[in-house]
Amino acid sequence: MMKTISRLAITVLAFIALSCTAMAQDPIRKLQMATYAITNMYVDSVDENKMVETAIKAMLKELDPHSDYLSPKEVKRFNESMNGNFNGIGIQFNMTNDTLFVIQTITDGPAEKAGIMAGDKIISVNDTVIAGKNMSTDIIMTKIKGKKGTKVNVGVVRRGVDGVMQFSMKRDKIPVNSINAYFMLDKRTGYIRIEQFGATTYDEFMKAMKELKAKGMEDLVLDLQGNGGGYLMAAAKIINEFLNNDDMIVYTEGLNVRRQELKAQGNGKYRTERLVVLTDDYSASASEILSGAIQDHDRGVIVGRRTFGKGLVQQILDLPDGSMIKITTSRYYIPSGRLIQKPYGDGKDYEKDLINRYNHGEMSNADSIHFPDSLKYKTLRLGRTVYGGGGIMPDYFVPLDTTKFTKLHKELAFKGVLNSAVTQYIDLNREKLQKKYKDFEAYERKFKVGDEIMDIIKKEADKNKIEYNDSTLNESLPQISLQIKALVARDLWSLNEYLKIMNNSDEVVKTALRILNDGTYEAILTKKEN
């Protein structure tokens, strides 16, 4: 039998045998030996790059929930979202029935300059046919994006124009805003919604604040619902605008990383305005540092639900092939000394934490949330009781309304029926709607969801095999109508107008306005005598 073993295999086996003593003492040597054996002895050829990536991912998974490996392609997407720009032609689009509909063109972007308009159907990009090909959004984006200055030819079909229109343009940097919307909720209250904290967030925030101040803003509602975090320094610069000199913003500490503190500089422009910060279960990381710092210094009121609970600091390690390792090096602690990070390891199902909160009633009833006394802390100015050990508990709890959306509404939304119906409706009626509603204020007062768009919804529901009857449709109609109205406003104007309409039914936003106006804000932030 020994004769059948190749010379290479004998060499490898000898190498392994000679290395046994060293391998027992050195776990890295053990990993090298396993790689060597697989590469030189395995029965089939192996993809060494894939094997190494798998090993790295497995090692990082053993550490904590947020240490991670990103492939070169994932790194590119990550950098685009965080740096606030990418190279493309500057359009927002929807895919409906395998057709790419342009929702909006980015102001001064290549598409707008070339003459592409909202409502156009893009059927080809360079030599690639887009229409009718059932392409994913990612594939389409790779066709549209490209190196700055490179030429792209786009074929467009436009309602009322015969044939295919051809547009040629050069790709350019396209800004990616991290602030979804900002506007006045009432005569004295401004509203800003931050989607994530990126490289341009602070500048966007200051621009929004300046414009809202010019409109009479005295109070601010800062919406961080669904904000998963991002750059710490972007959040810290915003926090600095609200705190006094030398106020702690956050500090970090780890086994191999000494304590590092970040404090306010005392040069903030908005240290006296009343502030309400909105949070929910998906507000994480930098969002929690912002809301936690505001709460710990009794600088504003946190409204909504307990935040996610991510308080681990990742260091970026760039690898030679363009991939990246994100490895946790320390933990975030907010000014009172609280650790934001929720528990992980020891058999805890970290990924199912939010589902478990829901099942335990924590999202619908504040009394279902329990913290041990060992996690009790005091705010720094008023001595109010707050808790650590997993997210930021709001000062004013707003339960999740599980009855708000019916089963039919959820199914229509999740399967893209509402988006598809609006795209088709806008395509048929854009010019008529623009003539009828000269501005958003007129649209908000007068627009009603009529039979035409409901007929499209029914047709799309049938196509997607969604079951409904008159009873279930009527039950769902109020929320369907509200969302349709908001989606039409988004396509005619922007996401700003979409949120203006949707906020009319957002209990967290409505609660924020109420507590600012009925004395609750002052009651929460008043020092009680012992």
N, C-alpha and C positions, 0 to 999 in steps of 0.2 A: 504494500500500500504506500510505503514511503516513496517509492519510485514515481508514483503518480503526482506527487506534490512538486510544484514548480520551484525552480531555483529562487525566484523572487519571493515566493511564500516562505521558503526556508529562511531566507535573509530577514524577512519581516518578523517571523516567529523568534528568531535568535535575538533580534533587536529588542523585541518585547520582553524576552526572558532576562536579558542583561539589564533592562531598565526597571525590573520589578522593585528592587530595593529603593531606588530613587523615587519611583512612582508612589510608593507607600507613604513617603514623607512629603511629597510635593503634589498637591491636587492639580495644579496647572500642567505638570508633566503628564499626569494621568489623562487629561483632556487631549493633549498633543498626541499621545500614544493611540488613543481611540480614533482620532482623526486620521492618523497615519495608517492605521490598520484598515479602516473603511476604504480609504483612497486606494490602497495597494492590494487589498485582498478580497474585497467584495465581488460577488459573482457577476454583477452588471456594472456598467459605467455609472458614475454618480456626478451630480451637479454640485461641485465643491462650494460655489457661492451660496446656493440654496441651503446646503447642509450647514454652513457656518451661520447664515442668517437664522436658521431654525434653532441652532444651539444658543445664539445670543438672546433670542426672544425667550427661550425656555429659562435661561439663567436670570434674566431681568424679571420674569414673571414670578420667580421665587422670592424676590425682594419685597416689593410693595405694589399696590395697584396702579401706580403712576410712573414708575420707571418703564421705559419703552424703547423700542427700536423702530426707526422710520427708514423705509427704502428711499433711494434717490428720488423717485417719483413723488412719494409722500412728503419728502422734505421740500420739494418745489412748491407743492400745494400749500404746505404749512407756512412757508416764507411769504407767499403771495398774500395769504389772508392776514398775516401779522404785520407785514411791511406797508400795507395800505395801497398796493398797486400791482398790476400785472400788465403784460403787453398783449393788446388785442385790438378790436375795432370799436368797442364801446356800445354794446347793446344789452338790454335786458330782454329775455325771451321766454316763451312758453312753448312746450311741444304738445300739440293737440292733433290727434288722428294722424300721427307721423308727419306733421307739418310744423315747421318752425315759424311761430308768429312773433314779430318784434313788438314788445310791450312798450318800451321806451328806448330812446337813444340818449347816450350820455352827452351832456352839454359840452360842445367844442371837441367831441371825440371824432375819430376818423369817419365813423358811419354817418353822423349828423352832417359833417362837412361835405361828405360825398353825395348827400341827398337822400339817404335812407330814412324812412318815416315810420312812426308807430303805426301798427296795423299791417305793414308789409309782411309778405311770406317769403322767407329765404329758402330757395329750392336747391341751390348749389353753392359750394365754396371751392374755388379753384376748379379742379377737374372732378371733384367728388359731388355726386348727387345726394342731397340731404332728404328731400321730400319722399315719403313713401318707403323709406328704408328701415324703419323701426330701429333707429340708432339711439344709443343711450346718450344722456346729456354729457357724460364725460368724453365720449368719442367726438361729439359735435364740438365741444370746447377745445379739444386738441386740434381740430381743423381750423377753428377761428383764431385761437391764440398762436403766437409765434414771436420770433425775434423782432425787436423794435426796428422799424425801418423797412421790414420786408413787405413785399407787395402781396395783396390778396384780392382776388376777383370774386364778386358775389352776384349770383343770379337771383332776381327778385320778381315776384308776381304781386301786382298792386291792383286792388279793386278799382274798376273803372278804366284801367289801362290795358290795351290789348298786348299780348305777347309777353316775353320775358325781358325785364329791364336789367342791364348789366352795369354794375358799379365797380370801380377799381379804386383802391385806397391803400395806404401804407399803415401797418400796425404801429401803435404808439402806446405809451404808458397810460393805463386807465386807472383812475383812482377807485379804491374800495373803501367806502365810508364805514366807520364802525358805529356811528350814531344813526340809528334808524329814522328818528323823527324828533322834532322839537316844535312846540307851539304853545299858545296860551290856553289853559283849561278854563279859566275865567278871567275877569278883569285884572286880578292881582297875582294869579298863580301860574307859573310857567311849568312846562313838562318837557323832560328830556329822556329819551330811551337810548341806552347804550347796549349794543348787541354784544360787543366784546372789547377788550382793551388791547389796542394795537399801537403801532408807531405814531399814527396821526390822531389818536383819540383825544389827547389833551388839547391840541389846537382846534379840533372840531368842537370840543366842549366849550372852550373859551369864546369861539365865534358864536355858538348858539346862545350862551349866556349874555353876550353883548347885545345880540338882537332882541332877546326876550326882555332884557332890562329896558331897552329903548321902547318896548311896547307896554311898559308899566309893571313889570314883574317885581313883586316884593317877596313872594314865597316860591320855593322850588320843589317839585315832585320829581325825583330822580329814579327812573325805572330801570332796575337791574334784573327783572324777572327773566329767567332763561339765559342770563349772561354767564357763560361758563368760565370766564376769566381771561387770561392773556398775559400781557406784559405788566409786571408789578409796578414798574416805574411810571407807566401811564396812569394807573390807578392812584399811585402815591402823589403824583403832581396834582391830580384833582382833589384828593383829600387835603393837601396843603392849602388849597384855596379856602377851606372852611375852618381850619384849626389855628390856634394861637402859637406864638413862637415857642419852640422847644417842646411842644406837645409830641408825645410818641405816636408814630404812625404804625410801625410794626417792627419786630426784631426777629432775627433768625438764629438758630443754633443747631449744631449737629456734632456727632462724635469726632469728625475730622475737620470741622469748620467752626472757628471761634465765633462767639456772639457778635452779630452785626446789627446796629440800630439805625433806624431811619426816622428822623424827627422833622416836624414842621418848621419852616423858616420864619414864620411870622409875617410874610409878605402877601398873604392871600387876600383877594379882593372881596370875598364873600363870607366874612367871618361873623356877620350879624343876621343875615337872612334866615328865616325859618326854613327848615329842610326836612322833607320826608323822603326816605329811601324805601323803594318797593323791592321785595325779595320773594323768591319761591324756592321749591325743592331743587331747581336746576341752576340757581345762582351759586357759583362756585369760585374758589381760589381768590383771584384779585377782587371779585365782587364781594367776597366775604371779608377780605381785609378792609375794603372801603366801608362796608356797612358796620363791621365790628369796631373800627376806629371811631366812627361817628357815634355809635352807641356807647362805647367805653368812656368817651369824653362828654357824654350827655349833650352832644352838639345838635342832635336831631332825633327824629322818631323813625324807627324801623317798622314798616307795615307789611303784612303778608304772611308767609309761612317760613318755617325753619329752612335754612339754606342747606346745601348739599353736604358740606363737611370735608373739603379738600384743603389741607394745610401743609402740604409737603413741597419743598423747594427742589426743582430739577435743574441740574447743570447740563448744558448741551456739550456733547463731544462729537465734533465733526470727523467722519471717517474718510479715508482717501478716495473712495469711490463715489462720494457725494451723499452717502447715507449718514445717519445720525443716531446717536444714542442719547436718550434723555435719562439721566440717572439722579435719583433723589439723594441730596447731600445734607439737607437740614430740614428743620420744621419752622413754620410760621407761628409766631405768638403775637397776639394783638395787645394793645396797651395795658389792659388789666392783668395780663399774664396768661390769658386763656389760650389754649391750644385749639385751633379750628378743626384739625383733622379728626374724623370719626375713627373708631377702632377698626382694625383689619387684622387678618391672621387669626391663629388659634381657632380655626374652624368657622370663623365668621364669614357669611356669604356676602361679601362686599358688593357684588354686582346686583344683588337682590334687596339691598337696603331700602331703596325707595318703595319697592313693591311691599316690603314688610311694613314700612311706615303706613302705607295706605291700608293694608289689611288690619293693622292694629288700631286704625281710627285716628292716627296722628294728624292726618291732613284735613280731617273734618271736625276735630274736637281738640282744643288745646289741652284739656284735662287728661287726654290720653298720653301726653308727653311727660315722661318722668326722668329727672336727673338726680343722681345721688348727691348728698350734701358735700361729698369730697370734690365735686365739680363746681361748687358755688363760688362766685367771685362778686366783687363790688365795682360799680362804675366809679370813675376817678373824681368827679365833681360832686355828684349828688349821693353817692353811696347806694345806688339802686342795685338790687340783686340781679345778677346775670349768671349764665352757666356756660361752661366749656365742655370739651369732650365730644364735639360733633356738630359743626355748623353754628350759625347765629340764630338764636330764637328771637323773633320779632317782639317789639314792645307792644304792638297791637296785632293780634292774630286775626287773620281773615280765612275762614275755612274754604276748602276746595268745594265748589258746587258741583256735585256729581250728577245732579238732575238737570243741569243746564242744557246739556247736549243729548238729544235722543239717539237711539241706536241708528235710526235712519240717517240722521244728520252726520254722525260720525262716519258711517259707511260711504256716504256721498262725498265727504271731504277726503277721507283716506284713499279712496280710489280715484281721486282727481276729477270727479264729475263736475264739481262746482267751478273749478278753475277752467276746465274745458268748455263748460257752458258759457261762462263769461267771455272767454276768448272768442267763441263763435258769435255771441251776441254783439260784442264790440266790433268785430269784423264787419257785421251787417249794418251797424248803426252808428259808427264813430262820428261821421260827419253830421248826422242829425242830432246826436247828443251834444256835440260841441257847439252847434248853433243854438240849441235849446237852453243849455246851461253855460252862460258866459263866464261864471266863476264857481268855485266850490261852494260858497255860501248858498247860492241859489240851488245848486244840486242837492246839498244836504237838506234843505227845507222841502224841496218839491219832488225829488225822485222817488218813485215807488216801483217795486218789483211787480211786473205785469205778466200777462198770459204768455207773451212771446218767449220770454226767458224761461218761464216755468215749463213750457212745452219742450224747450231744448233740454232742460234738466231731466224731464221724464224720458225723452228719447235716449239720452246718454245713460240713464239709470237702467233702462231696458237692455241697452247694448252691453252693459257691465253685469247683467243678470242680478240686479239689486231688487229685492222684493219690496213692494210698498202698496198701500191702498189709500183711499181718501182719508181715512182716520189717521194713519201714521203720518201722512203728508201734512195734514192740517196741524197735527201736534208739533211737527218740526218746523212749520212755516215761519214763526217769528225769528228764530235763530238763522234759518236758511236765508230769509230775506235780508237780515242784517248783514250777514257775511257777503251775500251777493252785492248788496249796495256798496259795501266797503271794497270789494274786489273791482267793481266797475270804477269806483273813484280812484283806486290805485292805477288802473290802466289809463284813465283819462288824465291823471295828475301824477301822483307819486305815493310812496309808502307812507308819507306824512299824513295824507288825507285818509288812507286806509285805517291808520291807527286812530285818527280823530273820530271816525265812525265806530270802530270796535271798542274804543274806550267807554262809549256810552253804556256798554253792558259789562264792563270789567269791574267787578266788585272791589278789587283791590284799589284801583284808581279812584273809584267813587268814595271808598272809605277814607283814602288819603285826603280828598277834598273836604269831606265832612269833618274830620278831626282838626283840620286847619281852621275851620269856620265855627265850630261849636264849643271851643274851649278845651277840648280833650288834649290837644297838643300841649298847652300850658300845664294841664293837670299832670300829664306824664312827666314833664320836665320841671317840676317844682319840688324843691327839697323839702321833705317832710320832717317835722320836728320829732325827736325821739320821745 
